[in-house]
C-alpha cells in the first residue's frame, strides 16, 4: 500500500510504454498538457526513448550451455603458485565459449530518439487491476483538461505512446 502523504494535491503517476515505466509527480491542478511536458522533460533528459523497447530475456541457463565439441575451460592458475606476480602463472589459453545465442548477451539495436510534447499520446487502461491484459483507450480530452477532472488517483498507471504507434505494454521479465 502506498504511503500516506500530507499533501492531498500531489499525484504520483506511473506512465508506461513498451518495457519502460516513468514515475511522474504532478499536482491535481496540473493539466494533461503539463503532464506531457513533465514526461517529455524526463525522457529527453535521460538521452531520449528507445523506438523499440522490447524486453530482453536474461535466462542464465542459455548463457552456460556448452557445445558438445567445446573444450573444458581450464582451471585458472592465478594465485596457485608461490609467485607474487600473476604474469608468472602458466596455463592454457582461455577459450571463448560464447556461441552468440545467449539472450543474456543479446544486443538491443533500438535507437534512442528525443520526443516532443505533441508526439506523446496518453491512454487509460480499462482494467487497472491487470494492466498487461487490459485494453488501452486513448485520452480524448484536450491538453487543457485538469488532472483533477480525469479522476486520477495516486499511483495509478497510464499508458503512453508516440504519435503513429500503437499502445504496447510489456510485462517485466525477472
HELIX and SHEET records of a PDB file:
HELIX    1   1 UNK A   32  UNK A   45  1                                  14    
HELIX    2   2 UNK A   60  UNK A   64  1                                   5    
HELIX    3   3 UNK A   86  UNK A   88  5                                   3    
HELIX    4   4 UNK A  117  UNK A  119  5                                   3    
HELIX    5   5 UNK A  147  UNK A  150  5                                   4    
SHEET    1   A 5 UNK A  20  UNK A  27  0                                        
SHEET    2   A 5 UNK A  10  UNK A  17 -1                                        
SHEET    3   A 5 UNK A 157  UNK A 162  1                                        
SHEET    4   A 5 UNK A 120  UNK A 125 -1                                        
SHEET    5   A 5 UNK A 136  UNK A 138 -1                                        
SHEET    1   B 2 UNK A  49  UNK A  50  0                                        
SHEET    2   B 2 UNK A 112  UNK A 113 -1                                        
END                                                                             
